[in-house]
Amino acid sequence: MSSASPVLRDMTPHLPYGKMPLLERLGVYFDSAAAGVCAGTWTPANEACNPNGGVQGGLFNVIFDAAMSMAIHSALPPSDSCVSLEIRAATPGGGRSGDSFRLEARVLKLGGTAIFAEAWAYRGDSDEVVASGSGTFIRRRKPPREARRQD
């Protein structure tokens, strides 16, 4: 006897930038999100840089939050969702406007309540890590229709 695998969410409608105009404006492009992994690219626009021309480090948090969320939602059944509780990013490599970054996010643990994920930005096609991040998310389950409030 085989057990049925859960129906996972089709993330195609959320590509290429997670239905977030801010990500599009910043130059983020997600290629794929499936089975707990999200991949994409980021070419920072001038708006993403501080007055010295460097990519503002806090924007990695924004982009990693979105990438990890895409990865998580791709691993959840369509009735569930998640909300970020904590996002951390380290930016040892930095970057400038027009640089090309390869993005990857991956679910580490898809729990019944807590979800853990990580994300990375690599310089171009290399394996040089420009920034890395981690996140803790809370899972939100939609109750069965018969259990929902009717008021």
Backbone as a printed PyTorch tensor [residue, N CA C, xyz], in Angstrom:
tensor([[[  0.8530,  -1.1730,   0.0000],
         [  0.0000,   0.0000,   0.0000],
         [  0.8990,   1.2370,   0.0000]],

        [[  0.6560,   2.1660,  -0.8880],
         [  1.4840,   3.3800,  -0.9550],
         [  0.7140,   4.5620,  -0.3750]],

        [[  1.4580,   5.4460,   0.2590],
         [  0.8170,   6.6340,   0.8120],
         [  0.8810,   7.7420,  -0.2280]],

        [[ -0.1660,   8.5030,  -0.3090],
         [ -0.2230,   9.5900,  -1.2760],
         [  0.6760,  10.7290,  -0.8200]],

        [[  1.4340,  11.2780,  -1.7500],
         [  2.2640,  12.4310,  -1.3930],
         [  1.4040,  13.6810,  -1.4220]],

        [[  1.7520,  14.6740,  -0.6010],
         [  0.9330,  15.8760,  -0.5340],
         [  0.9870,  16.6610,  -1.8460]],

        [[ -0.0940,  17.3450,  -2.1270],
         [ -0.1490,  18.2060,  -3.3000],
         [  0.5710,  19.5030,  -2.9530]],

        [[  1.6020,  19.8300,  -3.7130],
         [  2.3730,  21.0350,  -3.4420],
         [  1.9080,  22.1690,  -4.3370]],

        [[  2.2070,  23.3570,  -3.9200],
         [  1.7820,  24.5640,  -4.6130],
         [  2.5850,  24.7430,  -5.9080]],

        [[  1.8890,  25.1310,  -6.9690],
         [  2.5320,  25.4960,  -8.2270],
         [  2.9740,  26.9450,  -8.0930]],

        [[  4.2770,  27.1770,  -8.0870],
         [  4.8090,  28.5260,  -7.8860],
         [  4.9550,  29.3170,  -9.1840]],

        [[  4.6390,  28.7050, -10.3170],
         [  4.7770,  29.3840, -11.6090],
         [  4.1090,  30.7580, -11.6290]],

        [[  2.8950,  30.9230, -11.0750],
         [  2.2780,  32.2600, -11.1020],
         [  3.0420,  33.3140, -10.2990]],

        [[  3.9420,  32.8810,  -9.4040],
         [  4.6950,  33.8180,  -8.5700],
         [  6.0380,  34.2110,  -9.1730]],

        [[  6.4020,  33.5780, -10.2620],
         [  7.6360,  33.9210, -10.9520],
         [  7.3590,  35.0980, -11.8790]],

        [[  8.2470,  36.0070, -12.1300],
         [  9.6620,  35.9540, -11.8210],
         [ 10.0710,  36.7100, -10.5580]],

        [[  9.1860,  37.4510,  -9.8990],
         [  9.6500,  38.2340,  -8.7400],
         [  8.6830,  38.1570,  -7.5650]],

        [[  8.0350,  37.0360,  -7.4020],
         [  7.2030,  36.7960,  -6.2270],
         [  5.9980,  37.6960,  -6.1030]],

        [[  5.5510,  38.2560,  -7.2210],
         [  4.4160,  39.1950,  -7.2290],
         [  4.6890,  40.4070,  -6.3450]],

        [[  5.9810,  40.7600,  -6.1860],
         [  6.3720,  41.9170,  -5.3780],
         [  7.0320,  42.9460,  -6.2890]],

        [[  6.3360,  44.0260,  -6.6120],
         [  6.9150,  45.0470,  -7.4950],
         [  8.2530,  45.5960,  -7.0020]],

        [[  8.4690,  45.6400,  -5.6860],
         [  9.7420,  46.1220,  -5.1550],
         [ 10.8970,  45.2530,  -5.6510]],

        [[ 10.7080,  43.9410,  -5.6380],
         [ 11.7660,  43.0410,  -6.1000],
         [ 12.0620,  43.2600,  -7.5840]],

        [[ 11.0240,  43.4570,  -8.3500],
         [ 11.2240,  43.7330,  -9.7800],
         [ 12.0210,  45.0240,  -9.9530]],

        [[ 11.6550,  46.0400,  -9.1970],
         [ 12.3330,  47.3340,  -9.2930],
         [ 13.8040,  47.2390,  -8.8750]],

        [[ 14.0970,  46.3590,  -7.9020],
         [ 15.4740,  46.1860,  -7.4380],
         [ 16.3160,  45.3390,  -8.3920]],

        [[ 15.6590,  44.6630,  -9.3480],
         [ 16.3860,  43.8550, -10.3250],
         [ 16.4530,  42.3760, -10.0040]],

        [[ 15.5570,  41.8880,  -9.1310],
         [ 15.5260,  40.4700,  -8.7580],
         [ 14.7010,  39.7050,  -9.7820]],

        [[ 15.1690,  38.4980, -10.0980],
         [ 14.4640,  37.6350, -11.0370],
         [ 14.5750,  36.2040, -10.5330]],

        [[ 13.4460,  35.6050, -10.1250],
         [ 13.4370,  34.2130,  -9.6960],
         [ 13.1380,  33.3300, -10.8950]],

        [[ 14.0440,  32.3840, -11.1630],
         [ 13.8920,  31.4500, -12.2780],
         [ 12.9670,  30.3030, -11.9220]],

        [[ 13.0840,  29.8260, -10.6640],
         [ 12.3250,  28.6400, -10.2770],
         [ 12.1070,  28.6170,  -8.7680]],

        [[ 11.0520,  27.9160,  -8.3880],
         [ 10.7430,  27.6520,  -6.9840],
         [  9.9470,  26.3560,  -6.9630]],

        [[ 10.5810,  25.2870,  -6.4720],
         [  9.9270,  23.9830,  -6.4450],
         [ 10.6160,  23.0890,  -5.4190]],

        [[  9.8110,  22.2520,  -4.7630],
         [ 10.3170,  21.2350,  -3.8450],
         [ 11.2710,  21.7960,  -2.7840]],

        [[ 10.9820,  22.9950,  -2.2950],
         [ 11.7620,  23.5670,  -1.2050],
         [ 13.0140,  24.3070,  -1.6050]],

        [[ 13.1720,  24.5950,  -2.8970],
         [ 14.3480,  25.3160,  -3.3880],
         [ 13.8880,  26.4390,  -4.3170]],

        [[ 14.5200,  27.5910,  -4.1640],
         [ 14.2430,  28.7360,  -5.0410],
         [ 15.5690,  29.1960,  -5.6350]],

        [[ 15.5780,  29.5160,  -6.9230],
         [ 16.7920,  29.9800,  -7.5870],
         [ 16.4620,  31.2170,  -8.4110]],

        [[ 17.4390,  32.1070,  -8.5090],
         [ 17.2210,  33.3110,  -9.2870],
         [ 18.4940,  34.1110,  -9.4620]],

        [[ 18.3180,  35.3410,  -9.9000],
         [ 19.4410,  36.2460, -10.1010],
         [ 19.0660,  37.6300,  -9.5860]],

        [[ 20.0760,  38.4060,  -9.2990],
         [ 19.8670,  39.7930,  -8.8830],
         [ 20.9620,  40.6350,  -9.4930]],

        [[ 20.5510,  41.6310, -10.2520],
         [ 21.4580,  42.6480, -10.7590],
         [ 21.0160,  43.9490, -10.1070]],

        [[ 21.6990,  44.3680,  -9.0310],
         [ 21.2550,  45.5340,  -8.2810],
         [ 21.1710,  46.8040,  -9.1350]],

        [[ 20.0580,  47.4760,  -8.9850],
         [ 19.8640,  48.7740,  -9.6280],
         [ 20.5480,  49.8450,  -8.7790]],

        [[ 20.7430,  51.0300,  -9.3390],
         [ 21.3470,  52.1350,  -8.5940],
         [ 20.6020,  52.4040,  -7.2970]],

        [[ 19.2920,  52.2250,  -7.3060],
         [ 18.4600,  52.4780,  -6.1190],
         [ 18.8090,  51.5530,  -4.9610]],

        [[ 19.4990,  50.4410,  -5.2450],
         [ 19.8510,  49.4720,  -4.2130],
         [ 21.1720,  49.8080,  -3.5280]],

        [[ 21.7910,  50.9200,  -3.9260],
         [ 23.1330,  51.2390,  -3.4360],
         [ 23.1450,  52.4400,  -2.5000]],

        [[ 24.1090,  52.4270,  -1.5900],
         [ 24.2910,  53.5500,  -0.6860],
         [ 25.0540,  54.6670,  -1.4190]],

        [[ 25.2500,  55.8170,  -0.7990],
         [ 25.9320,  56.9320,  -1.4730],
         [ 27.3620,  56.6200,  -1.9350]],

        [[ 27.9900,  55.6000,  -1.3350],
         [ 29.3360,  55.2150,  -1.7560],
         [ 29.3270,  54.2450,  -2.9350]],

        [[ 28.1380,  53.8620,  -3.4040],
         [ 28.0210,  52.9740,  -4.5600],
         [ 27.9310,  51.5030,  -4.2300]],

        [[ 28.0060,  51.1470,  -2.9470],
         [ 27.9010,  49.7440,  -2.5490],
         [ 26.4580,  49.3340,  -2.3310]],

        [[ 26.1730,  48.0620,  -2.5860],
         [ 24.8240,  47.5500,  -2.3400],
         [ 24.5140,  47.6810,  -0.8540]],

        [[ 23.3810,  48.2630,  -0.5350],
         [ 22.9400,  48.4160,   0.8550],
         [ 22.7020,  47.0350,   1.4500]],

        [[ 23.4260,  46.7090,   2.5150],
         [ 23.3830,  45.3690,   3.0990],
         [ 21.9950,  44.9090,   3.5020]],

        [[ 21.1600,  45.8170,   3.9730],
         [ 19.8090,  45.4520,   4.4000],
         [ 18.9470,  44.9100,   3.2810]],

        [[ 19.2890,  45.2500,   2.0450],
         [ 18.5000,  44.7350,   0.9300],
         [ 18.6870,  43.2390,   0.7480]],

        [[ 19.8290,  42.7120,   1.1800],
         [ 19.9880,  41.2640,   1.1350],
         [ 18.9410,  40.5960,   2.0200]],

        [[ 18.6130,  41.2160,   3.1740],
         [ 17.5530,  40.6700,   4.0290],
         [ 16.2240,  40.6230,   3.2800]],

        [[ 15.9010,  41.6890,   2.5810],
         [ 14.6440,  41.7520,   1.8260],
         [ 14.6040,  40.6420,   0.7810]],

        [[ 15.6860,  40.5170,   0.0240],
         [ 15.7350,  39.5440,  -1.0630],
         [ 15.7790,  38.1210,  -0.5230]],

        [[ 16.5470,  37.9000,   0.5440],
         [ 16.5960,  36.5690,   1.1370],
         [ 15.2480,  36.1860,   1.7400]],

        [[ 14.5600,  37.1250,   2.3590],
         [ 13.2260,  36.8610,   2.9140],
         [ 12.3070,  36.3650,   1.8000]],

        [[ 12.3160,  37.0530,   0.6760],
         [ 11.4550,  36.6710,  -0.4540],
         [ 11.8690,  35.3220,  -1.0300]],

        [[ 13.1660,  35.1070,  -1.2130],
         [ 13.6380,  33.8490,  -1.7990],
         [ 13.3220,  32.6620,  -0.8840]],

        [[ 13.5600,  32.8140,   0.4240],
         [ 13.2560,  31.7340,   1.3560],
         [ 11.7540,  31.4770,   1.4100]],

        [[ 10.9620,  32.5410,   1.3730],
         [  9.5110,  32.3870,   1.3750],
         [  9.0410,  31.6300,   0.1330]],

        [[  9.6250,  31.9480,  -1.0200],
         [  9.2810,  31.2310,  -2.2570],
         [  9.6410,  29.7510,  -2.1200]],

        [[ 10.8290,  29.4640,  -1.5800],
         [ 11.2390,  28.0750,  -1.3960],
         [ 10.2810,  27.3450,  -0.4590]],

        [[  9.9340,  27.9930,   0.6480],
         [  9.0330,  27.3770,   1.6260],
         [  7.6590,  27.1330,   1.0190]],

        [[  7.0920,  28.1450,   0.3900],
         [  5.7560,  27.9730,  -0.1820],
         [  5.7340,  26.8690,  -1.2370]],

        [[  6.8610,  26.6700,  -1.9310],
         [  6.9020,  25.6010,  -2.9330],
         [  6.8700,  24.2130,  -2.2950]],

        [[  7.1660,  24.1320,  -1.0030],
         [  7.1630,  22.8510,  -0.3040],
         [  5.9110,  22.6390,   0.5510]],

        [[  5.0780,  23.6580,   0.6330],
         [  3.8600,  23.5670,   1.4480],
         [  2.6560,  23.1830,   0.5940]],

        [[  1.6740,  22.5240,   1.2050],
         [  0.4210,  22.3160,   0.4750],
         [ -0.2470,  23.6720,   0.2160]],

        [[ -1.0500,  23.7710,  -0.8240],
         [ -1.6650,  25.0530,  -1.1810],
         [ -2.4780,  25.7020,  -0.0590]],

        [[ -2.9540,  24.9170,   0.8990],
         [ -3.7620,  25.4820,   1.9760],
         [ -2.9210,  26.1440,   3.0640]],

        [[ -1.6140,  25.9100,   3.0800],
         [ -0.7520,  26.4630,   4.1270],
         [  0.0220,  27.6750,   3.6140]],

        [[  0.4900,  28.4770,   4.5470],
         [  1.3420,  29.6160,   4.2070],
         [  2.3650,  29.7850,   5.3340]],

        [[  3.1980,  30.8040,   5.2230],
         [  4.1690,  31.0630,   6.2700],
         [  4.3920,  32.5620,   6.4030]],

        [[  4.9320,  32.9270,   7.5640],
         [  5.2730,  34.3210,   7.8480],
         [  6.6610,  34.3130,   8.4620]],

        [[  7.5120,  35.2510,   8.0380],
         [  8.8710,  35.2960,   8.5910],
         [  8.8410,  35.8680,  10.0090]],

        [[  9.6010,  35.2230,  10.8900],
         [  9.7540,  35.6860,  12.2680],
         [ 11.0930,  36.3730,  12.4600]],

        [[ 12.1360,  35.8130,  11.8290],
         [ 13.4730,  36.3760,  11.9730],
         [ 14.2520,  36.1020,  10.6870]],

        [[ 14.9220,  37.1340,  10.1950],
         [ 15.7740,  37.0220,   9.0170],
         [ 17.1260,  37.6260,   9.3790]],

        [[ 18.1930,  36.8950,   9.0740],
         [ 19.5530,  37.3940,   9.3130],
         [ 20.3460,  37.2760,   8.0260]],

        [[ 21.2030,  38.2580,   7.7940],
         [ 22.0770,  38.2100,   6.6200],
         [ 23.4690,  38.6850,   6.9970]],

        [[ 24.4570,  38.0420,   6.4170],
         [ 25.8530,  38.4600,   6.5250],
         [ 26.3180,  38.7790,   5.1060]],

        [[ 27.0200,  39.8960,   4.9670],
         [ 27.4130,  40.3450,   3.6290],
         [ 28.9290,  40.5090,   3.5230]],

        [[ 29.6720,  39.4080,   3.5480],
         [ 31.1230,  39.5250,   3.4990],
         [ 31.6770,  39.9900,   2.1530]],

        [[ 30.9180,  39.8030,   1.0750],
         [ 31.4550,  40.1150,  -0.2420],
         [ 31.0050,  41.4230,  -0.8350]],

        [[ 29.8900,  41.9450,  -0.3710],
         [ 29.3830,  43.2050,  -0.9040],
         [ 29.0590,  43.1520,  -2.3760]],

        [[ 28.9330,  44.2900,  -2.9670],
         [ 28.6120,  44.3860,  -4.3830],
         [ 28.3180,  45.8120,  -4.7590]],

        [[ 28.1970,  46.0510,  -6.0540],
         [ 27.9310,  47.3920,  -6.5790],
         [ 26.8130,  47.3130,  -7.6080]],

        [[ 26.2650,  48.4410,  -7.9410],
         [ 25.2260,  48.5110,  -8.9540],
         [ 25.7190,  47.8620, -10.2400]],

        [[ 24.8860,  47.0190, -10.8290],
         [ 25.2330,  46.3490, -12.0730],
         [ 25.9300,  45.0230, -11.9010]],

        [[ 26.4130,  44.7090, -10.6800],
         [ 27.0010,  43.3900, -10.4450],
         [ 25.9190,  42.3320, -10.6560]],

        [[ 26.3300,  41.1420, -10.9590],
         [ 25.3990,  40.0410, -11.1660],
         [ 25.5590,  39.0270, -10.0340]],

        [[ 24.4520,  38.7180,  -9.3660],
         [ 24.4550,  37.7410,  -8.2860],
         [ 23.5350,  36.5890,  -8.6410]],

        [[ 23.9670,  35.3920,  -8.3160],
         [ 23.1340,  34.1960,  -8.4370],
         [ 22.5460,  33.9300,  -7.0560]],

        [[ 21.2420,  33.7450,  -6.9760],
         [ 20.5390,  33.5590,  -5.7040],
         [ 20.0730,  32.1200,  -5.5550]],

        [[ 20.1420,  31.6320,  -4.3180],
         [ 19.6070,  30.3110,  -4.0170],
         [ 19.0510,  30.3380,  -2.6030]],

        [[ 17.8950,  29.7170,  -2.4220],
         [ 17.3020,  29.5680,  -1.0860],
         [ 16.8230,  28.1320,  -0.9530]],

        [[ 16.9180,  27.6200,   0.2670],
         [ 16.5850,  26.2150,   0.4920],
         [ 15.9370,  26.0460,   1.8620]],

        [[ 14.8910,  25.2230,   1.9130],
         [ 14.2550,  24.8680,   3.1770],
         [ 15.1590,  23.8600,   3.8870]],

        [[ 15.4710,  24.1520,   5.1420],
         [ 16.2670,  23.2200,   5.9490],
         [ 15.3740,  22.2820,   6.7420]],

        [[ 14.3150,  22.8250,   7.3240],
         [ 13.4070,  22.0320,   8.1580],
         [ 12.0040,  22.5840,   8.0000]],

        [[ 11.1140,  21.7530,   7.4960],
         [  9.7190,  22.1320,   7.2980],
         [  8.9140,  21.4790,   8.4150]],

        [[  8.8190,  22.1820,   9.5330],
         [  8.1220,  21.6430,  10.6890],
         [  6.6360,  21.9510,  10.6670]],

        [[  5.9410,  21.3790,  11.6180],
         [  4.5070,  21.6060,  11.7240],
         [  4.1720,  23.0200,  12.1600]],

        [[  5.0920,  23.6710,  12.8830],
         [  4.9010,  25.0450,  13.3380],
         [  6.0330,  25.9400,  12.8720]],

        [[  7.2670,  25.5460,  13.1410],
         [  8.4370,  26.3540,  12.7720],
         [  9.0810,  25.8120,  11.4990]],

        [[  9.5510,  26.7280,  10.6710],
         [ 10.2240,  26.3840,   9.4190],
         [ 11.5510,  27.1400,   9.3990]],

        [[ 12.6040,  26.4430,   8.9930],
         [ 13.9330,  27.0430,   8.9230],
         [ 14.4410,  26.9730,   7.4920]],

        [[ 15.0600,  28.0690,   7.0500],
         [ 15.5600,  28.1320,   5.6700],
         [ 16.8650,  28.9190,   5.6330]],

        [[ 17.6070,  28.7420,   4.5400],
         [ 18.8410,  29.4910,   4.3090],
         [ 18.8410,  30.0170,   2.8770]],

        [[ 19.6370,  31.0630,   2.6690],
         [ 19.7510,  31.6630,   1.3320],
         [ 21.1800,  32.1310,   1.1120]],

        [[ 21.5790,  32.1870,  -0.1580],
         [ 22.9230,  32.6220,  -0.5300],
         [ 22.8640,  33.4800,  -1.7770]],

        [[ 23.8050,  34.3980,  -1.8620],
         [ 24.0380,  35.1720,  -3.0870],
         [ 25.4820,  34.9150,  -3.4880]],

        [[ 25.6720,  34.4730,  -4.7300],
         [ 27.0010,  34.1790,  -5.2650],
         [ 27.3430,  35.2100,  -6.3330]],

        [[ 28.6080,  35.5440,  -6.4530],
         [ 29.0450,  36.4940,  -7.4620],
         [ 29.0200,  35.8290,  -8.8350]],

        [[ 28.1600,  36.3630,  -9.7100],
         [ 28.0550,  35.8530, -11.0800],
         [ 27.8680,  34.3540, -11.1380]],

        [[ 28.6750,  33.7030, -11.9750],
         [ 28.6040,  32.2500, -12.1210],
         [ 29.5920,  31.5280, -11.2160]],

        [[ 30.2550,  32.2670, -10.3400],
         [ 31.2710,  31.6590,  -9.4780],
         [ 30.6380,  31.0760,  -8.2150]],

        [[ 31.4730,  30.4540,  -7.4060],
         [ 31.0370,  29.9330,  -6.1120],
         [ 31.3990,  30.8820,  -4.9750]],

        [[ 31.8030,  32.1220,  -5.3140],
         [ 32.1500,  33.1110,  -4.2990],
         [ 30.8760,  33.6220,  -3.6220]],

        [[ 30.7670,  33.3880,  -2.3180],
         [ 29.5980,  33.8280,  -1.5600],
         [ 29.7410,  35.3150,  -1.2580]],

        [[ 28.7820,  36.0850,  -1.7320],
         [ 28.7370,  37.5260,  -1.4910],
         [ 27.9600,  37.8070,  -0.2090]],

        [[ 26.9090,  37.0180,   0.0060],
         [ 26.0780,  37.1780,   1.1960],
         [ 25.3850,  35.8520,   1.4840]],

        [[ 25.0970,  35.6330,   2.7520],
         [ 24.3360,  34.4480,   3.1430],
         [ 23.3230,  34.8720,   4.1910]],

        [[ 22.2500,  34.1160,   4.2800],
         [ 21.2130,  34.4640,   5.2370],
         [ 20.4960,  33.2370,   5.7560]],

        [[ 19.7890,  33.4350,   6.8450],
         [ 18.9630,  32.3780,   7.4080],
         [ 17.6730,  32.9960,   7.9180]],

        [[ 16.6630,  32.1650,   8.0010],
         [ 15.3780,  32.6650,   8.4650],
         [ 14.6020,  31.6260,   9.2430]],

        [[ 13.8090,  32.1200,  10.1680],
         [ 12.8590,  31.3030,  10.9060],
         [ 11.4770,  31.8100,  10.5350]],

        [[ 10.6030,  30.8920,  10.1730],
         [  9.2640,  31.2330,   9.7190],
         [  8.2520,  30.4490,  10.5440]],

        [[  7.0560,  30.9790,  10.6640],
         [  5.9880,  30.2550,  11.3370],
         [  5.0120,  29.7760,  10.2680]],

        [[  4.6100,  28.5270,  10.4230],
         [  3.6770,  27.9170,   9.4710],
         [  2.2540,  28.2640,   9.8720]],

        [[  1.4810,  28.6480,   8.8910],
         [  0.0570,  28.9460,   9.1240],
         [ -0.7640,  27.9490,   8.3330]],

        [[ -1.5500,  27.1880,   9.0650],
         [ -2.3950,  26.1720,   8.4300],
         [ -3.8190,  26.7040,   8.3130]],

        [[ -4.3940,  26.4990,   7.1640],
         [ -5.7820,  26.8830,   6.9490],
         [ -6.6430,  25.7200,   7.4560]],

        [[ -7.5630,  25.9960,   8.3810],
         [ -8.3780,  24.8890,   8.9030],
         [ -9.2940,  24.3250,   7.8130]],

        [[ -9.6800,  23.0560,   7.9700],
         [-10.6400,  22.4860,   7.0110],
         [-11.9000,  23.3410,   6.9600]],

        [[-12.5330,  23.3860,   5.7960],
         [-13.7060,  24.2330,   5.5930],
         [-14.7500,  24.0510,   6.6820]],

        [[-14.9980,  22.8290,   7.0870],
         [-16.0330,  22.5680,   8.0910],
         [-15.6520,  23.1080,   9.4680]],

        [[-14.3780,  23.3540,   9.7200],
         [-13.9370,  23.8480,  11.0190],
         [-13.8060,  25.3840,  11.0730]],

        [[-14.0050,  26.0480,   9.9430],
         [-13.8470,  27.5030,   9.9130],
         [-15.0610,  28.2050,  10.4970]],

        [[-14.8040,  29.3580,  11.0580],
         [-15.9040,  30.1800,  11.5880],
         [-16.7860,  30.6510,  10.4440]],

        [[-18.0300,  30.7660,  10.7010],
         [-18.9890,  31.1670,   9.6670],
         [-19.4510,  32.6150,   9.8100]],

        [[-18.9500,  33.3370,  10.8190],
         [-19.4270,  34.7070,  11.0300],
         [-18.5880,  35.7470,  10.3830]]])
